[in-house]
């Protein structure tokens, strides 16, 4: 067939709902002839006016081939010209379709030659959150516009290419379990070159493997209509009645006159039509806030108007008041794929009509407000989640991947992040040929702001690009190491609480690889534990208060010497403040006892044992704070 958007769209709709046929497009009559010879299609659609030949000539050529004579050919012609129709039929085509395409007639004609069954599977307004993505890529979130048991339309400014397969997870608003399946992009509504102007940018997705159980769940969900049915208001009016438009569709002039006199007095702007086509055109062009329609419009049912409105994105959620001869039961007209529907009776007095109209408009405004607030909340949650994810990636990238090599020390660590992005960070690095730098820090709080402060401090403590750890001198080796107490003093000056609204705790130490000397200072951090190989435990308590207090704070400096086999453990308060389900705290003494009891194990196993003991104490309860444990052992000679 030729490549024509107006014809492709309804065919893509079938393909969205069924998978029994493949759609092939061509750009010219010669290409059509080649495809027919190679592929023997089950149906051929031809444009009456192609770039290199007429559709009638192409049809005549196809029908002239013996093996192609039985292939059904449909020609699409731009106008109902009798001579044109006769030429197409004389060429041997099986049917002629005229533009503009009437989808119902189009589907009926196609259905004569293809086993498409019911091509118009009901599609329902379903504003549902879903997650989607290709394999090995970060899943994205979005919202459906409509939904059937076979597929859906996903609103997105970055639609994927047709035929792209992806995973899909539908989130039901009632809190039931998500529906997970795979899907294929059937067609894309690119924002730069939209195929359907009445749809937002996005893509139609065909569900590939719903399975019997999932299909039943989806069908049941659709049948019960439990999804959200509100969208942003299609009205451009304001809240004042004078700016709100009401369309009255009724072929009875007296009825229109009576409604006009009632509603004009209330300050509404009124539009009037008498036929179904006129009402549809007015709804699309004027975009009223409410439609009041009679049961029949020049012999056509109000359902025809409602069905046409529901097919257009701009009008599908317009509230409708049905004007009847006697009051209808509201339950009898629910469950349709329409906007909010209520009814009024011609026998109602003016006050009752005004109340019904006002209530209907207020309900729509409340729905619009609810949707807007919900969208804003979801957008903020999405942005927060993305921020948390990015912060976690940055935070983890700052953690050491392996300890420095060629040193007399062994290192082991366990870092267990909580479910929220926290502020724990540690590092082990060379300061020069004979000294190592070590720090463990914890920025108060969680989330992106804590992670960003952590990142900033880590950059300041970088031995290559930072300026806190070394001082340039004029004599060899042309630098000197800044003492731990002075490093903390500088940090306290550079990161005041009033500027960052965060404080941090940190223990920074310098290890002398020749003598085993540990020079350290501690700023409000849990005291490191030194477990001697020959027995006994020491706490390294020298230092001062938290970082961020500002000027006038002094930090003490401590020194100790590690002997071969001695182990030094640094950790954050996420360990000692960890609580079990009864609210009991793990605590210092319990933790130190665990480390002392693991003296016969390797350093790595000792760290593992410490964390297993912690989680065992909490009966598997996931920590509410980051947990960091860093072990240092002076190797035995």
MISE-434203 format. One record per residue (C-alpha): x, y, z. Coordinates in steps of 0.5 Angstrom, whole numbers, plus 500, padded with zeros to 3 digits. Example, Ala and Ser with C-alpha at 12.3 -4.5 7.8 and 13.67 -1.06 7.14 Angstrom:
REM MISE-434203
[[525; 491; 516]];
[[527; 498; 514]];
REM end
This chain:
REM MISE-434203
[[500; 500; 500]];
[[502; 507; 499]];
[[505; 511; 505]];
[[499; 516; 508]];
[[498; 518; 515]];
[[491; 519; 514]];
[[490; 511; 512]];
[[496; 509; 517]];
[[493; 511; 523]];
[[487; 507; 523]];
[[491; 501; 521]];
[[496; 502; 526]];
[[490; 502; 531]];
[[488; 495; 529]];
[[495; 493; 529]];
[[495; 496; 536]];
[[490; 491; 538]];
[[491; 485; 534]];
[[498; 482; 532]];
[[495; 477; 526]];
[[498; 482; 520]];
[[504; 486; 518]];
[[503; 493; 515]];
[[508; 494; 509]];
[[508; 501; 506]];
[[511; 504; 499]];
[[512; 511; 496]];
[[511; 510; 489]];
[[507; 505; 484]];
[[513; 501; 482]];
[[515; 500; 489]];
[[508; 497; 490]];
[[509; 493; 484]];
[[515; 490; 487]];
[[512; 489; 494]];
[[506; 485; 491]];
[[511; 481; 487]];
[[515; 479; 493]];
[[510; 479; 498]];
[[504; 477; 496]];
[[500; 481; 501]];
[[493; 480; 503]];
[[490; 487; 502]];
[[493; 492; 497]];
[[491; 500; 499]];
[[493; 505; 493]];
[[493; 512; 493]];
[[489; 515; 487]];
[[495; 520; 485]];
[[501; 517; 486]];
[[508; 520; 485]];
[[509; 516; 478]];
[[503; 513; 476]];
[[495; 513; 478]];
[[492; 508; 483]];
[[488; 506; 477]];
[[494; 504; 473]];
[[497; 501; 478]];
[[491; 497; 480]];
[[490; 495; 473]];
[[498; 492; 473]];
[[497; 488; 479]];
[[490; 485; 477]];
[[493; 483; 470]];
[[498; 478; 473]];
[[495; 472; 474]];
[[497; 470; 481]];
[[495; 477; 483]];
[[488; 477; 480]];
[[485; 475; 487]];
[[489; 480; 491]];
[[483; 485; 494]];
[[485; 492; 492]];
[[482; 498; 495]];
[[483; 505; 492]];
[[483; 511; 496]];
[[481; 518; 492]];
[[481; 525; 494]];
[[474; 526; 492]];
[[467; 523; 490]];
[[468; 525; 483]];
[[463; 520; 479]];
[[468; 519; 473]];
[[474; 518; 478]];
[[470; 512; 481]];
[[468; 509; 475]];
[[476; 509; 472]];
[[478; 506; 479]];
[[472; 501; 479]];
[[474; 499; 471]];
[[481; 498; 473]];
[[479; 492; 477]];
[[479; 495; 484]];
[[475; 491; 489]];
[[473; 498; 493]];
[[474; 505; 493]];
[[474; 510; 499]];
[[474; 517; 499]];
[[477; 523; 503]];
[[477; 525; 508]];
[[477; 518; 511]];
[[471; 516; 515]];
[[474; 511; 520]];
[[467; 507; 521]];
[[466; 506; 514]];
[[474; 505; 513]];
[[474; 499; 518]];
[[468; 496; 515]];
[[471; 496; 508]];
[[477; 493; 511]];
[[473; 488; 515]];
[[471; 485; 508]];
[[478; 483; 506]];
[[482; 482; 513]];
[[480; 478; 519]];
[[480; 484; 523]];
[[474; 482; 527]];
[[472; 488; 531]];
[[477; 493; 530]];
[[474; 498; 534]];
[[476; 495; 541]];
[[473; 500; 546]];
[[478; 505; 549]];
[[477; 508; 556]];
[[480; 514; 559]];
[[485; 512; 564]];
[[490; 516; 567]];
[[494; 511; 570]];
[[502; 512; 572]];
[[506; 507; 569]];
[[514; 505; 568]];
[[517; 503; 562]];
[[524; 502; 559]];
[[528; 498; 554]];
[[533; 493; 557]];
[[539; 495; 561]];
[[536; 502; 561]];
[[534; 506; 567]];
[[526; 506; 567]];
[[522; 512; 566]];
[[515; 514; 568]];
[[509; 517; 565]];
[[502; 517; 564]];
[[497; 513; 560]];
[[491; 517; 556]];
[[487; 511; 554]];
[[487; 504; 555]];
[[484; 498; 552]];
[[485; 490; 554]];
[[490; 490; 548]];
[[494; 497; 549]];
[[494; 504; 551]];
[[497; 511; 549]];
[[503; 513; 553]];
[[504; 521; 554]];
[[511; 523; 553]];
[[515; 528; 550]];
[[520; 523; 548]];
[[517; 517; 544]];
[[521; 511; 542]];
[[521; 509; 535]];
[[516; 504; 532]];
[[517; 497; 533]];
[[521; 498; 540]];
[[520; 493; 545]];
[[520; 495; 552]];
[[518; 493; 559]];
[[511; 496; 562]];
[[509; 496; 569]];
[[502; 499; 570]];
[[500; 502; 577]];
[[493; 502; 579]];
[[490; 507; 583]];
[[486; 503; 587]];
[[493; 500; 590]];
[[492; 493; 587]];
[[499; 490; 585]];
[[502; 493; 579]];
[[501; 489; 572]];
[[508; 488; 569]];
[[508; 485; 561]];
[[512; 487; 555]];
[[510; 492; 550]];
[[511; 494; 543]];
[[511; 501; 540]];
[[506; 501; 535]];
[[506; 508; 533]];
[[509; 515; 535]];
[[506; 522; 536]];
[[512; 526; 535]];
[[512; 533; 538]];
[[515; 536; 532]];
[[511; 532; 527]];
[[505; 529; 530]];
[[501; 524; 526]];
[[495; 526; 531]];
[[493; 533; 532]];
[[488; 531; 537]];
[[493; 527; 541]];
[[499; 530; 546]];
[[506; 527; 544]];
[[507; 520; 546]];
[[506; 513; 543]];
[[501; 508; 542]];
[[503; 501; 545]];
[[501; 494; 544]];
[[501; 489; 550]];
[[505; 483; 547]];
[[504; 478; 553]];
[[499; 480; 558]];
[[497; 472; 559]];
[[490; 470; 561]];
[[491; 472; 568]];
[[493; 479; 567]];
[[488; 480; 561]];
[[483; 478; 566]];
[[485; 483; 571]];
[[486; 488; 566]];
[[479; 487; 563]];
[[476; 487; 569]];
[[479; 493; 571]];
[[477; 496; 565]];
[[470; 494; 566]];
[[469; 496; 573]];
[[472; 503; 571]];
[[476; 504; 577]];
[[481; 508; 574]];
[[482; 516; 574]];
[[477; 519; 569]];
[[480; 526; 570]];
[[484; 531; 566]];
[[486; 538; 566]];
[[480; 542; 564]];
[[479; 543; 557]];
[[476; 550; 558]];
[[480; 556; 557]];
[[475; 560; 562]];
[[476; 563; 569]];
[[473; 561; 575]];
[[468; 567; 574]];
[[461; 565; 571]];
[[462; 571; 566]];
[[468; 567; 563]];
[[465; 560; 563]];
[[462; 558; 556]];
[[456; 553; 556]];
[[454; 550; 549]];
[[446; 548; 549]];
[[445; 543; 543]];
[[437; 542; 542]];
[[433; 542; 536]];
[[427; 545; 539]];
[[428; 553; 539]];
[[423; 554; 545]];
[[427; 550; 550]];
[[434; 553; 548]];
[[430; 560; 549]];
[[428; 558; 556]];
[[435; 555; 558]];
[[438; 562; 555]];
[[434; 566; 559]];
[[435; 562; 566]];
[[443; 562; 564]];
[[444; 569; 562]];
[[441; 571; 568]];
[[447; 567; 572]];
[[452; 571; 568]];
[[454; 565; 563]];
[[456; 566; 556]];
[[452; 561; 552]];
[[453; 558; 545]];
[[447; 555; 541]];
[[446; 549; 536]];
[[441; 545; 533]];
[[444; 539; 530]];
[[449; 534; 532]];
[[455; 536; 527]];
[[454; 543; 529]];
[[455; 542; 536]];
[[461; 538; 535]];
[[464; 543; 531]];
[[462; 548; 537]];
[[465; 544; 542]];
[[472; 543; 538]];
[[472; 550; 536]];
[[469; 554; 542]];
[[471; 549; 548]];
[[466; 550; 552]];
[[466; 548; 560]];
[[459; 545; 559]];
[[455; 542; 554]];
[[447; 541; 555]];
[[444; 537; 550]];
[[437; 534; 548]];
[[436; 527; 547]];
[[435; 527; 540]];
[[439; 532; 535]];
[[435; 533; 528]];
[[434; 525; 529]];
[[441; 523; 531]];
[[442; 521; 539]];
[[445; 525; 544]];
[[450; 518; 544]];
[[453; 520; 537]];
[[455; 527; 540]];
[[458; 524; 546]];
[[461; 518; 542]];
[[465; 523; 538]];
[[467; 528; 543]];
[[470; 522; 547]];
[[474; 521; 541]];
[[478; 527; 541]];
[[483; 529; 547]];
[[481; 536; 547]];
[[473; 534; 549]];
[[473; 527; 551]];
[[472; 530; 559]];
[[467; 535; 558]];
[[462; 535; 563]];
[[455; 533; 560]];
[[448; 535; 562]];
[[443; 531; 559]];
[[436; 535; 557]];
[[430; 530; 558]];
[[423; 530; 558]];
[[423; 527; 564]];
[[428; 526; 569]];
[[433; 520; 568]];
[[436; 515; 573]];
[[443; 517; 573]];
[[445; 510; 574]];
[[442; 508; 567]];
[[447; 513; 563]];
[[454; 511; 567]];
[[459; 507; 565]];
[[460; 510; 558]];
[[467; 513; 556]];
[[465; 520; 557]];
[[466; 526; 561]];
[[462; 527; 567]];
[[454; 526; 565]];
[[448; 528; 569]];
[[441; 530; 567]];
[[436; 535; 568]];
[[429; 535; 566]];
[[425; 540; 562]];
[[420; 540; 567]];
[[425; 543; 572]];
[[424; 550; 574]];
[[429; 555; 573]];
[[432; 555; 580]];
[[433; 547; 580]];
[[437; 548; 573]];
[[441; 553; 575]];
[[443; 549; 581]];
[[445; 543; 577]];
[[449; 547; 572]];
[[453; 550; 578]];
[[454; 544; 581]];
[[456; 540; 575]];
[[461; 546; 573]];
[[464; 546; 581]];
[[465; 539; 580]];
[[469; 539; 574]];
[[473; 545; 577]];
[[474; 541; 583]];
[[476; 535; 579]];
[[481; 540; 575]];
[[484; 542; 581]];
[[485; 535; 584]];
[[488; 533; 578]];
[[493; 539; 578]];
[[495; 538; 585]];
[[496; 531; 584]];
[[500; 532; 578]];
[[504; 537; 582]];
[[505; 532; 587]];
[[507; 527; 583]];
[[512; 531; 579]];
[[515; 533; 585]];
[[516; 526; 588]];
[[519; 524; 581]];
[[524; 530; 581]];
[[526; 528; 589]];
[[527; 521; 587]];
[[531; 523; 581]];
[[535; 527; 585]];
[[536; 522; 590]];
[[538; 517; 585]];
[[543; 522; 582]];
[[546; 524; 589]];
[[547; 516; 591]];
[[551; 515; 584]];
[[555; 521; 586]];
[[556; 519; 593]];
[[558; 512; 591]];
[[563; 514; 586]];
[[567; 518; 592]];
[[568; 511; 596]];
[[574; 508; 595]];
[[574; 502; 590]];
[[581; 499; 593]];
[[586; 500; 598]];
[[593; 503; 597]];
[[598; 498; 595]];
[[605; 497; 598]];
[[603; 499; 605]];
[[605; 495; 611]];
[[597; 496; 613]];
[[591; 492; 611]];
[[584; 495; 610]];
[[577; 492; 610]];
[[571; 496; 610]];
[[563; 495; 610]];
[[559; 500; 607]];
[[551; 499; 608]];
[[547; 505; 605]];
[[540; 506; 608]];
[[534; 507; 604]];
[[535; 514; 603]];
[[541; 518; 601]];
[[545; 519; 607]];
[[551; 523; 609]];
[[557; 517; 610]];
[[563; 517; 607]];
[[570; 515; 608]];
[[577; 514; 604]];
[[584; 511; 605]];
[[589; 515; 600]];
[[597; 516; 600]];
[[599; 523; 602]];
[[606; 522; 600]];
[[611; 516; 600]];
[[611; 515; 608]];
[[604; 517; 610]];
[[597; 515; 609]];
[[591; 519; 610]];
[[584; 516; 613]];
[[578; 519; 614]];
[[571; 517; 616]];
[[565; 523; 616]];
[[558; 523; 617]];
[[554; 529; 615]];
[[547; 530; 619]];
[[541; 528; 615]];
[[539; 525; 609]];
[[537; 526; 602]];
[[540; 530; 596]];
[[543; 536; 601]];
[[546; 532; 606]];
[[550; 528; 600]];
[[552; 535; 596]];
[[555; 537; 603]];
[[559; 530; 603]];
[[561; 531; 596]];
[[564; 538; 597]];
[[568; 536; 604]];
[[570; 530; 600]];
[[573; 535; 594]];
[[576; 539; 600]];
[[580; 533; 603]];
[[582; 530; 596]];
[[590; 530; 597]];
[[591; 532; 589]];
[[586; 537; 588]];
[[584; 539; 595]];
[[588; 545; 599]];
[[587; 542; 606]];
[[592; 537; 607]];
[[598; 540; 605]];
[[602; 546; 605]];
[[607; 549; 600]];
[[614; 550; 603]];
[[620; 553; 600]];
[[625; 548; 602]];
[[625; 540; 600]];
[[620; 536; 599]];
[[617; 543; 598]];
[[611; 541; 602]];
[[609; 539; 609]];
[[603; 535; 611]];
[[598; 539; 615]];
[[596; 536; 622]];
[[589; 533; 623]];
[[587; 538; 628]];
[[589; 544; 624]];
[[585; 540; 618]];
[[579; 540; 622]];
[[580; 547; 624]];
[[580; 549; 617]];
[[574; 545; 616]];
[[570; 548; 621]];
[[571; 555; 619]];
[[570; 553; 611]];
[[563; 549; 613]];
[[559; 553; 618]];
[[552; 551; 620]];
[[549; 558; 618]];
[[551; 557; 611]];
[[550; 550; 609]];
[[544; 549; 615]];
[[548; 542; 616]];
[[553; 540; 621]];
[[558; 534; 620]];
[[562; 529; 624]];
[[569; 527; 622]];
[[575; 523; 624]];
[[581; 525; 620]];
[[588; 521; 622]];
[[595; 520; 619]];
[[598; 514; 619]];
[[606; 513; 619]];
[[608; 507; 614]];
[[615; 507; 617]];
[[613; 507; 625]];
[[606; 505; 625]];
[[604; 512; 629]];
[[597; 514; 628]];
[[596; 522; 629]];
[[589; 523; 629]];
[[583; 528; 631]];
[[576; 527; 632]];
[[570; 532; 631]];
[[564; 530; 634]];
[[565; 523; 631]];
[[564; 516; 635]];
[[571; 515; 638]];
[[575; 510; 634]];
[[577; 503; 637]];
[[584; 500; 637]];
[[584; 493; 639]];
[[591; 490; 641]];
[[594; 484; 638]];
[[597; 482; 645]];
[[590; 484; 649]];
[[587; 490; 651]];
[[582; 496; 648]];
[[583; 503; 647]];
[[579; 509; 645]];
[[582; 515; 641]];
[[578; 520; 644]];
[[582; 527; 642]];
[[579; 532; 638]];
[[573; 537; 639]];
[[566; 538; 637]];
[[562; 538; 631]];
[[564; 541; 624]];
[[560; 547; 623]];
[[560; 551; 630]];
[[565; 557; 627]];
[[570; 561; 630]];
[[573; 560; 637]];
[[573; 552; 637]];
[[580; 548; 638]];
[[581; 541; 636]];
[[586; 537; 640]];
[[590; 532; 637]];
[[592; 525; 639]];
[[598; 520; 638]];
[[598; 513; 639]];
[[603; 507; 636]];
[[600; 501; 632]];
[[604; 494; 633]];
[[604; 489; 628]];
[[597; 485; 629]];
[[594; 491; 632]];
[[587; 493; 629]];
[[584; 500; 629]];
[[576; 501; 627]];
[[573; 507; 625]];
[[565; 507; 624]];
[[559; 512; 624]];
[[554; 513; 629]];
[[549; 509; 624]];
[[552; 502; 628]];
[[552; 504; 635]];
[[545; 508; 634]];
[[542; 502; 631]];
[[535; 500; 634]];
[[531; 493; 634]];
[[524; 492; 633]];
[[523; 493; 641]];
[[527; 500; 640]];
[[533; 497; 644]];
[[540; 500; 642]];
[[546; 496; 639]];
[[551; 501; 643]];
[[558; 502; 644]];
[[559; 496; 649]];
[[556; 491; 645]];
[[559; 493; 638]];
[[566; 493; 641]];
[[565; 486; 644]];
[[563; 483; 638]];
[[570; 486; 635]];
[[574; 483; 640]];
[[571; 477; 639]];
[[573; 477; 632]];
[[580; 477; 633]];
[[582; 470; 631]];
[[579; 472; 624]];
[[582; 476; 618]];
[[580; 483; 618]];
[[575; 483; 612]];
[[571; 477; 616]];
[[572; 481; 623]];
[[568; 487; 619]];
[[563; 482; 616]];
[[562; 479; 623]];
[[561; 486; 626]];
[[555; 487; 621]];
[[552; 481; 621]];
[[552; 481; 629]];
[[549; 488; 628]];
[[543; 486; 623]];
[[542; 480; 627]];
[[541; 484; 633]];
[[535; 488; 629]];
[[532; 481; 627]];
[[534; 483; 619]];
[[531; 490; 620]];
[[534; 495; 615]];
[[538; 501; 618]];
[[535; 508; 618]];
[[542; 511; 617]];
[[548; 509; 613]];
[[553; 504; 616]];
[[560; 505; 615]];
[[565; 500; 618]];
[[573; 501; 616]];
[[578; 496; 619]];
[[586; 498; 619]];
[[591; 492; 621]];
[[598; 493; 622]];
[[601; 487; 618]];
[[605; 482; 622]];
[[612; 482; 620]];
REM end
